[in-house]
Amino acid sequence: MNGEVPVKRWTAKRKSALIIDIFKGKTTPVAVARQHDLTVAEVER
């Protein structure tokens, strides 16, 4: 892992921040999935 603490609870605020970063081009669904041990389908959902 990259030193981040694993997310135990996905709040609406945390989810929306990631979605905004994806829309702004700061990250991709693939990168988010990799960082948070999720599938791309889970990120896209």
CHARMM-style PDB file with segment names, atoms N, HN, CA, C and O in Angstrom:
ATOM      1  N   MET     1       0.849  -1.178   0.000  1.00  0.00      PROA
ATOM      2  CA  MET     1       0.000   0.000   0.000  1.00  0.00      PROA
ATOM      3  C   MET     1       0.891   1.238   0.000  1.00  0.00      PROA
ATOM      4  O   MET     1       2.101   1.128   0.201  1.00  0.00      PROA
ATOM      5  N   ASN     2       0.318   2.388  -0.219  1.00  0.00      PROA
ATOM      6  HN  ASN     2      -0.665   2.477  -0.382  1.00  0.00      PROA
ATOM      7  CA  ASN     2       1.110   3.609  -0.352  1.00  0.00      PROA
ATOM      8  C   ASN     2       1.179   4.417   0.937  1.00  0.00      PROA
ATOM      9  O   ASN     2       1.387   5.630   0.892  1.00  0.00      PROA
ATOM     10  N   GLY     3       1.007   3.764   2.089  1.00  0.00      PROA
ATOM     11  HN  GLY     3       0.839   2.779   2.126  1.00  0.00      PROA
ATOM     12  CA  GLY     3       1.128   4.459   3.361  1.00  0.00      PROA
ATOM     13  C   GLY     3      -0.161   5.068   3.868  1.00  0.00      PROA
ATOM     14  O   GLY     3      -0.193   5.633   4.961  1.00  0.00      PROA
ATOM     15  N   GLU     4      -1.229   4.960   3.086  1.00  0.00      PROA
ATOM     16  HN  GLU     4      -1.203   4.501   2.198  1.00  0.00      PROA
ATOM     17  CA  GLU     4      -2.509   5.507   3.511  1.00  0.00      PROA
ATOM     18  C   GLU     4      -3.205   4.525   4.447  1.00  0.00      PROA
ATOM     19  O   GLU     4      -3.029   3.312   4.335  1.00  0.00      PROA
ATOM     20  N   VAL     5      -3.989   5.060   5.361  1.00  0.00      PROA
ATOM     21  HN  VAL     5      -4.132   6.046   5.452  1.00  0.00      PROA
ATOM     22  CA  VAL     5      -4.790   4.223   6.244  1.00  0.00      PROA
ATOM     23  C   VAL     5      -5.976   3.710   5.448  1.00  0.00      PROA
ATOM     24  O   VAL     5      -6.633   4.496   4.766  1.00  0.00      PROA
ATOM     25  N   PRO     6      -6.275   2.403   5.511  1.00  0.00      PROA
ATOM     26  CA  PRO     6      -7.410   1.887   4.748  1.00  0.00      PROA
ATOM     27  C   PRO     6      -8.721   2.560   5.160  1.00  0.00      PROA
ATOM     28  O   PRO     6      -8.939   2.854   6.335  1.00  0.00      PROA
ATOM     29  N   VAL     7      -9.577   2.795   4.187  1.00  0.00      PROA
ATOM     30  HN  VAL     7      -9.400   2.556   3.232  1.00  0.00      PROA
ATOM     31  CA  VAL     7     -10.865   3.422   4.460  1.00  0.00      PROA
ATOM     32  C   VAL     7     -11.785   2.371   5.061  1.00  0.00      PROA
ATOM     33  O   VAL     7     -12.002   1.312   4.472  1.00  0.00      PROA
ATOM     34  N   LYS     8     -12.325   2.671   6.240  1.00  0.00      PROA
ATOM     35  HN  LYS     8     -12.149   3.531   6.718  1.00  0.00      PROA
ATOM     36  CA  LYS     8     -13.234   1.732   6.876  1.00  0.00      PROA
ATOM     37  C   LYS     8     -14.679   2.101   6.614  1.00  0.00      PROA
ATOM     38  O   LYS     8     -15.558   1.240   6.630  1.00  0.00      PROA
ATOM     39  N   ARG     9     -14.925   3.374   6.372  1.00  0.00      PROA
ATOM     40  HN  ARG     9     -14.211   4.073   6.358  1.00  0.00      PROA
ATOM     41  CA  ARG     9     -16.292   3.820   6.126  1.00  0.00      PROA
ATOM     42  C   ARG     9     -16.287   4.831   4.986  1.00  0.00      PROA
ATOM     43  O   ARG     9     -15.560   5.823   5.015  1.00  0.00      PROA
ATOM     44  N   TRP    10     -17.105   4.557   3.996  1.00  0.00      PROA
ATOM     45  HN  TRP    10     -17.695   3.750   3.973  1.00  0.00      PROA
ATOM     46  CA  TRP    10     -17.187   5.428   2.844  1.00  0.00      PROA
ATOM     47  C   TRP    10     -18.331   6.414   3.043  1.00  0.00      PROA
ATOM     48  O   TRP    10     -19.492   6.105   2.773  1.00  0.00      PROA
ATOM     49  N   THR    11     -17.984   7.597   3.516  1.00  0.00      PROA
ATOM     50  HN  THR    11     -17.041   7.848   3.735  1.00  0.00      PROA
ATOM     51  CA  THR    11     -18.995   8.631   3.711  1.00  0.00      PROA
ATOM     52  C   THR    11     -19.343   9.266   2.363  1.00  0.00      PROA
ATOM     53  O   THR    11     -18.583   9.158   1.401  1.00  0.00      PROA
ATOM     54  N   ALA    12     -20.479   9.915   2.309  1.00  0.00      PROA
ATOM     55  HN  ALA    12     -21.097  10.002   3.091  1.00  0.00      PROA
ATOM     56  CA  ALA    12     -20.892  10.608   1.087  1.00  0.00      PROA
ATOM     57  C   ALA    12     -19.858  11.660   0.706  1.00  0.00      PROA
ATOM     58  O   ALA    12     -19.585  11.867  -0.476  1.00  0.00      PROA
ATOM     59  N   LYS    13     -19.285  12.322   1.701  1.00  0.00      PROA
ATOM     60  HN  LYS    13     -19.507  12.154   2.662  1.00  0.00      PROA
ATOM     61  CA  LYS    13     -18.281  13.357   1.438  1.00  0.00      PROA
ATOM     62  C   LYS    13     -17.035  12.753   0.785  1.00  0.00      PROA
ATOM     63  O   LYS    13     -16.490  13.321  -0.161  1.00  0.00      PROA
ATOM     64  N   ARG    14     -16.591  11.612   1.287  1.00  0.00      PROA
ATOM     65  HN  ARG    14     -17.034  11.151   2.056  1.00  0.00      PROA
ATOM     66  CA  ARG    14     -15.401  10.961   0.734  1.00  0.00      PROA
ATOM     67  C   ARG    14     -15.674  10.469  -0.688  1.00  0.00      PROA
ATOM     68  O   ARG    14     -14.832  10.622  -1.574  1.00  0.00      PROA
ATOM     69  N   LYS    15     -16.856   9.877  -0.905  1.00  0.00      PROA
ATOM     70  HN  LYS    15     -17.539   9.753  -0.185  1.00  0.00      PROA
ATOM     71  CA  LYS    15     -17.209   9.396  -2.234  1.00  0.00      PROA
ATOM     72  C   LYS    15     -17.275  10.551  -3.230  1.00  0.00      PROA
ATOM     73  O   LYS    15     -16.728  10.466  -4.329  1.00  0.00      PROA
ATOM     74  N   SER    16     -17.947  11.627  -2.837  1.00  0.00      PROA
ATOM     75  HN  SER    16     -18.391  11.697  -1.944  1.00  0.00      PROA
ATOM     76  CA  SER    16     -18.100  12.745  -3.765  1.00  0.00      PROA
ATOM     77  C   SER    16     -16.754  13.389  -4.090  1.00  0.00      PROA
ATOM     78  O   SER    16     -16.548  13.833  -5.220  1.00  0.00      PROA
ATOM     79  N   ALA    17     -15.843  13.448  -3.135  1.00  0.00      PROA
ATOM     80  HN  ALA    17     -16.011  13.087  -2.217  1.00  0.00      PROA
ATOM     81  CA  ALA    17     -14.517  14.018  -3.386  1.00  0.00      PROA
ATOM     82  C   ALA    17     -13.770  13.197  -4.440  1.00  0.00      PROA
ATOM     83  O   ALA    17     -13.106  13.761  -5.309  1.00  0.00      PROA
ATOM     84  N   LEU    18     -13.876  11.878  -4.365  1.00  0.00      PROA
ATOM     85  HN  LEU    18     -14.415  11.420  -3.659  1.00  0.00      PROA
ATOM     86  CA  LEU    18     -13.219  11.031  -5.362  1.00  0.00      PROA
ATOM     87  C   LEU    18     -13.851  11.201  -6.739  1.00  0.00      PROA
ATOM     88  O   LEU    18     -13.147  11.255  -7.747  1.00  0.00      PROA
ATOM     89  N   ILE    19     -15.176  11.285  -6.779  1.00  0.00      PROA
ATOM     90  HN  ILE    19     -15.748  11.241  -5.960  1.00  0.00      PROA
ATOM     91  CA  ILE    19     -15.864  11.460  -8.059  1.00  0.00      PROA
ATOM     92  C   ILE    19     -15.493  12.796  -8.690  1.00  0.00      PROA
ATOM     93  O   ILE    19     -15.266  12.869  -9.898  1.00  0.00      PROA
ATOM     94  N   ILE    20     -15.429  13.839  -7.893  1.00  0.00      PROA
ATOM     95  HN  ILE    20     -15.613  13.780  -6.912  1.00  0.00      PROA
ATOM     96  CA  ILE    20     -15.024  15.153  -8.404  1.00  0.00      PROA
ATOM     97  C   ILE    20     -13.608  15.093  -8.969  1.00  0.00      PROA
ATOM     98  O   ILE    20     -13.342  15.648 -10.034  1.00  0.00      PROA
ATOM     99  N   ASP    21     -12.697  14.421  -8.259  1.00  0.00      PROA
ATOM    100  HN  ASP    21     -12.913  13.970  -7.393  1.00  0.00      PROA
ATOM    101  CA  ASP    21     -11.321  14.279  -8.757  1.00  0.00      PROA
ATOM    102  C   ASP    21     -11.287  13.531 -10.084  1.00  0.00      PROA
ATOM    103  O   ASP    21     -10.495  13.868 -10.964  1.00  0.00      PROA
ATOM    104  N   ILE    22     -12.140  12.518 -10.235  1.00  0.00      PROA
ATOM    105  HN  ILE    22     -12.782  12.244  -9.519  1.00  0.00      PROA
ATOM    106  CA  ILE    22     -12.193  11.777 -11.501  1.00  0.00      PROA
ATOM    107  C   ILE    22     -12.720  12.689 -12.609  1.00  0.00      PROA
ATOM    108  O   ILE    22     -12.147  12.729 -13.697  1.00  0.00      PROA
ATOM    109  N   PHE    23     -13.807  13.424 -12.344  1.00  0.00      PROA
ATOM    110  HN  PHE    23     -14.272  13.391 -11.459  1.00  0.00      PROA
ATOM    111  CA  PHE    23     -14.369  14.321 -13.361  1.00  0.00      PROA
ATOM    112  C   PHE    23     -13.400  15.427 -13.755  1.00  0.00      PROA
ATOM    113  O   PHE    23     -13.374  15.839 -14.914  1.00  0.00      PROA
ATOM    114  N   LYS    24     -12.607  15.912 -12.810  1.00  0.00      PROA
ATOM    115  HN  LYS    24     -12.629  15.578 -11.868  1.00  0.00      PROA
ATOM    116  CA  LYS    24     -11.649  16.978 -13.105  1.00  0.00      PROA
ATOM    117  C   LYS    24     -10.392  16.456 -13.780  1.00  0.00      PROA
ATOM    118  O   LYS    24      -9.539  17.242 -14.194  1.00  0.00      PROA
ATOM    119  N   GLY    25     -10.268  15.143 -13.896  1.00  0.00      PROA
ATOM    120  HN  GLY    25     -10.961  14.505 -13.560  1.00  0.00      PROA
ATOM    121  CA  GLY    25      -9.102  14.554 -14.539  1.00  0.00      PROA
ATOM    122  C   GLY    25      -7.899  14.418 -13.628  1.00  0.00      PROA
ATOM    123  O   GLY    25      -6.792  14.168 -14.104  1.00  0.00      PROA
ATOM    124  N   LYS    26      -8.092  14.578 -12.327  1.00  0.00      PROA
ATOM    125  HN  LYS    26      -8.991  14.781 -11.940  1.00  0.00      PROA
ATOM    126  CA  LYS    26      -6.984  14.473 -11.371  1.00  0.00      PROA
ATOM    127  C   LYS    26      -6.608  13.019 -11.107  1.00  0.00      PROA
ATOM    128  O   LYS    26      -5.491  12.730 -10.680  1.00  0.00      PROA
ATOM    129  N   THR    27      -7.539  12.109 -11.360  1.00  0.00      PROA
ATOM    130  HN  THR    27      -8.447  12.344 -11.707  1.00  0.00      PROA
ATOM    131  CA  THR    27      -7.293  10.688 -11.173  1.00  0.00      PROA
ATOM    132  C   THR    27      -8.226   9.928 -12.107  1.00  0.00      PROA
ATOM    133  O   THR    27      -9.043  10.531 -12.803  1.00  0.00      PROA
ATOM    134  N   THR    28      -8.106   8.618 -12.121  1.00  0.00      PROA
ATOM    135  HN  THR    28      -7.442   8.128 -11.555  1.00  0.00      PROA
ATOM    136  CA  THR    28      -8.955   7.780 -12.961  1.00  0.00      PROA
ATOM    137  C   THR    28      -9.641   6.731 -12.093  1.00  0.00      PROA
ATOM    138  O   THR    28      -9.189   6.449 -10.983  1.00  0.00      PROA
ATOM    139  N   PRO    29     -10.734   6.152 -12.598  1.00  0.00      PROA
ATOM    140  CA  PRO    29     -11.365   5.074 -11.842  1.00  0.00      PROA
ATOM    141  C   PRO    29     -10.408   3.912 -11.569  1.00  0.00      PROA
ATOM    142  O   PRO    29     -10.466   3.289 -10.509  1.00  0.00      PROA
ATOM    143  N   VAL    30      -9.538   3.629 -12.518  1.00  0.00      PROA
ATOM    144  HN  VAL    30      -9.491   4.135 -13.379  1.00  0.00      PROA
ATOM    145  CA  VAL    30      -8.569   2.544 -12.333  1.00  0.00      PROA
ATOM    146  C   VAL    30      -7.618   2.872 -11.186  1.00  0.00      PROA
ATOM    147  O   VAL    30      -7.334   2.012 -10.352  1.00  0.00      PROA
ATOM    148  N   ALA    31      -7.127   4.099 -11.137  1.00  0.00      PROA
ATOM    149  HN  ALA    31      -7.357   4.798 -11.814  1.00  0.00      PROA
ATOM    150  CA  ALA    31      -6.202   4.504 -10.073  1.00  0.00      PROA
ATOM    151  C   ALA    31      -6.890   4.474  -8.712  1.00  0.00      PROA
ATOM    152  O   ALA    31      -6.302   4.017  -7.732  1.00  0.00      PROA
ATOM    153  N   VAL    32      -8.124   4.954  -8.643  1.00  0.00      PROA
ATOM    154  HN  VAL    32      -8.602   5.325  -9.439  1.00  0.00      PROA
ATOM    155  CA  VAL    32      -8.871   4.944  -7.381  1.00  0.00      PROA
ATOM    156  C   VAL    32      -9.086   3.507  -6.920  1.00  0.00      PROA
ATOM    157  O   VAL    32      -8.896   3.189  -5.746  1.00  0.00      PROA
ATOM    158  N   ALA    33      -9.483   2.639  -7.852  1.00  0.00      PROA
ATOM    159  HN  ALA    33      -9.637   2.897  -8.806  1.00  0.00      PROA
ATOM    160  CA  ALA    33      -9.699   1.235  -7.510  1.00  0.00      PROA
ATOM    161  C   ALA    33      -8.423   0.614  -6.957  1.00  0.00      PROA
ATOM    162  O   ALA    33      -8.457  -0.099  -5.954  1.00  0.00      PROA
ATOM    163  N   ARG    34      -7.320   0.880  -7.603  1.00  0.00      PROA
ATOM    164  HN  ARG    34      -7.293   1.459  -8.418  1.00  0.00      PROA
ATOM    165  CA  ARG    34      -6.034   0.328  -7.168  1.00  0.00      PROA
ATOM    166  C   ARG    34      -5.652   0.856  -5.783  1.00  0.00      PROA
ATOM    167  O   ARG    34      -5.199   0.091  -4.931  1.00  0.00      PROA
ATOM    168  N   GLN    35      -5.830   2.144  -5.557  1.00  0.00      PROA
ATOM    169  HN  GLN    35      -6.197   2.766  -6.249  1.00  0.00      PROA
ATOM    170  CA  GLN    35      -5.450   2.766  -4.283  1.00  0.00      PROA
ATOM    171  C   GLN    35      -6.272   2.245  -3.116  1.00  0.00      PROA
ATOM    172  O   GLN    35      -5.765   2.122  -2.001  1.00  0.00      PROA
ATOM    173  N   HSD    36      -7.542   1.937  -3.370  1.00  0.00      PROA
ATOM    174  HN  HSD    36      -7.953   2.036  -4.276  1.00  0.00      PROA
ATOM    175  CA  HSD    36      -8.445   1.594  -2.279  1.00  0.00      PROA
ATOM    176  C   HSD    36      -8.872   0.128  -2.289  1.00  0.00      PROA
ATOM    177  O   HSD    36      -9.821  -0.252  -1.603  1.00  0.00      PROA
ATOM    178  N   ASP    37      -8.166  -0.693  -3.072  1.00  0.00      PROA
ATOM    179  HN  ASP    37      -7.395  -0.384  -3.629  1.00  0.00      PROA
ATOM    180  CA  ASP    37      -8.424  -2.130  -3.138  1.00  0.00      PROA
ATOM    181  C   ASP    37      -9.884  -2.414  -3.497  1.00  0.00      PROA
ATOM    182  O   ASP    37     -10.554  -3.223  -2.854  1.00  0.00      PROA
ATOM    183  N   LEU    38     -10.353  -1.732  -4.532  1.00  0.00      PROA
ATOM    184  HN  LEU    38      -9.809  -1.075  -5.054  1.00  0.00      PROA
ATOM    185  CA  LEU    38     -11.700  -1.911  -5.048  1.00  0.00      PROA
ATOM    186  C   LEU    38     -11.616  -2.375  -6.492  1.00  0.00      PROA
ATOM    187  O   LEU    38     -10.548  -2.324  -7.102  1.00  0.00      PROA
ATOM    188  N   THR    39     -12.728  -2.823  -7.039  1.00  0.00      PROA
ATOM    189  HN  THR    39     -13.596  -2.864  -6.544  1.00  0.00      PROA
ATOM    190  CA  THR    39     -12.760  -3.100  -8.462  1.00  0.00      PROA
ATOM    191  C   THR    39     -13.165  -1.814  -9.188  1.00  0.00      PROA
ATOM    192  O   THR    39     -13.743  -0.910  -8.584  1.00  0.00      PROA
ATOM    193  N   VAL    40     -12.864  -1.740 -10.464  1.00  0.00      PROA
ATOM    194  HN  VAL    40     -12.394  -2.475 -10.954  1.00  0.00      PROA
ATOM    195  CA  VAL    40     -13.261  -0.571 -11.241  1.00  0.00      PROA
ATOM    196  C   VAL    40     -14.787  -0.472 -11.264  1.00  0.00      PROA
ATOM    197  O   VAL    40     -15.335   0.630 -11.232  1.00  0.00      PROA
ATOM    198  N   ALA    41     -15.475  -1.613 -11.319  1.00  0.00      PROA
ATOM    199  HN  ALA    41     -15.030  -2.508 -11.346  1.00  0.00      PROA
ATOM    200  CA  ALA    41     -16.940  -1.612 -11.320  1.00  0.00      PROA
ATOM    201  C   ALA    41     -17.474  -0.985 -10.026  1.00  0.00      PROA
ATOM    202  O   ALA    41     -18.466  -0.256 -10.059  1.00  0.00      PROA
ATOM    203  N   GLU    42     -16.832  -1.260  -8.898  1.00  0.00      PROA
ATOM    204  HN  GLU    42     -16.026  -1.852  -8.871  1.00  0.00      PROA
ATOM    205  CA  GLU    42     -17.265  -0.664  -7.633  1.00  0.00      PROA
ATOM    206  C   GLU    42     -17.076   0.856  -7.646  1.00  0.00      PROA
ATOM    207  O   GLU    42     -17.918   1.597  -7.138  1.00  0.00      PROA
ATOM    208  N   VAL    43     -15.990   1.301  -8.217  1.00  0.00      PROA
ATOM    209  HN  VAL    43     -15.306   0.699  -8.629  1.00  0.00      PROA
ATOM    210  CA  VAL    43     -15.735   2.747  -8.306  1.00  0.00      PROA
ATOM    211  C   VAL    43     -16.762   3.392  -9.220  1.00  0.00      PROA
ATOM    212  O   VAL    43     -17.305   4.449  -8.898  1.00  0.00      PROA
ATOM    213  N   GLU    44     -17.029   2.771 -10.343  1.00  0.00      PROA
ATOM    214  HN  GLU    44     -16.588   1.912 -10.604  1.00  0.00      PROA
ATOM    215  CA  GLU    44     -17.962   3.338 -11.323  1.00  0.00      PROA
ATOM    216  C   GLU    44     -19.400   3.312 -10.822  1.00  0.00      PROA
ATOM    217  O   GLU    44     -20.224   4.122 -11.246  1.00  0.00      PROA
ATOM    218  N   ARG    45     -19.698   2.390  -9.928  1.00  0.00      PROA
ATOM    219  HN  ARG    45     -19.028   1.732  -9.583  1.00  0.00      PROA
ATOM    220  CA  ARG    45     -21.048   2.308  -9.379  1.00  0.00      PROA
ATOM    221  C   ARG    45     -21.266   3.460  -8.445  1.00  0.00      PROA
ATOM    222  OT1 ARG    45     -22.345   3.590  -7.866  1.00  0.00      PROA
TER     223      ARG     45
END
